[in-house]
Amino acid sequence: MNVQSRVKSQWAAWGFLAPIAVYLVAFYAYPLYRNVDLSLREYTVRSFVMGDAPFIGAENYRAVLADPTFVPALTHTLAFTALSLLFQFTVGLALALFFNQHFRLSHTLRALFLVPWLLPLIVSASTWSWMLNSESGIVNTALGIVGVGQVNWLTSPEWSLVSVTIANIWIGIPFNLVVLYSGLQTIPDHIHEAAALDGAGGWQHFWHVTLPLLRPVSAITLLLGLVYTLKVFDIIWIMTRGGPVDSSTTLAIWSYRLGFGNPLPQFGPGAAVGNLLIIMALFFGLIYIRVQRRQQA
């Protein structure tokens, strides 16, 4: 290849790269930079408009970490995320194994399981709010039939976080089902046949054959679920608004309240909480990359 052809191919490569580079800078890099800048300055409504907020360094982060709301919000975030991932993955994997049997109407039933994932989140959250209503909700009605007393799902500090977690699990199961089912389809049939010929039972087949071969798909499924769940806002806000008494307030809810929910917005602390969420997601992402590199080495 001569020099002129090489130059043309390089320009063509840059031409294909330019749109995605512009997109990443405009919609990822710049908003991230602005959020970091917000967290390092003392913004008020006036300074937010005028752009003359003084630089205060890490003061917003110190204020956030010292705030009494921080530890409960962090605890709620971790509990909400861990329980959601555990049940979403477990139920999603069980359903994926079930539909992998290829029985009659399996395609139709699998499509129906996608409904929670396809519905707008505002519809899902509103539906769960109606179902868990203390006075007229269908869940309490069903519990009353079997002799269980009324549960204040959305208005009790003991149950509010459980309620939003149940709703989030229901929404996330279809994603796990689809991805894990796709992973099961990539396992060659002759491996299953060889395990059966070696006398592997159902549980032995699952633990020693299916689950190890499904590990790469499982890892990326859990990582994507974790990143999504850490930043869940709309479900919690619609169902409980983080209450009562901050019993279902997560870091995402707290960030919104600081930045937009108060009569006097605290843009700097709100951005600082948002950056803490980004750091948490980045931390788990780096762990995933490190584990993948060790497995490939």
Secondary structure, DSSP 8 states (H G I E B T S, - for coil): --HHHHHHHHHHHHHHHHHHHHHHIIIIIHHHHHHHHHHTB---HHHHHH----B-TTHHHHHHHHSTTHHHHHHHHHHHHHHHHHHHHHHHHHHHHHHTT--TTHHHHHHHTTHHHHS-HHHHHHHHHHHT-TTT-HHHHHHHHTT-----TTT-TTTHHHHHHHHHHHHHHHHHHHHHHHHHHTS-HHHHHHHHHTT--HHHHIIIIIHHHTHHHHHHHHHHHHHHHHT--HHHHHHTTT-STTTT--HHHHHHIIIIISSS--HHHHHHHHHHHHHHHHHHHHHHHHHHHHHH-
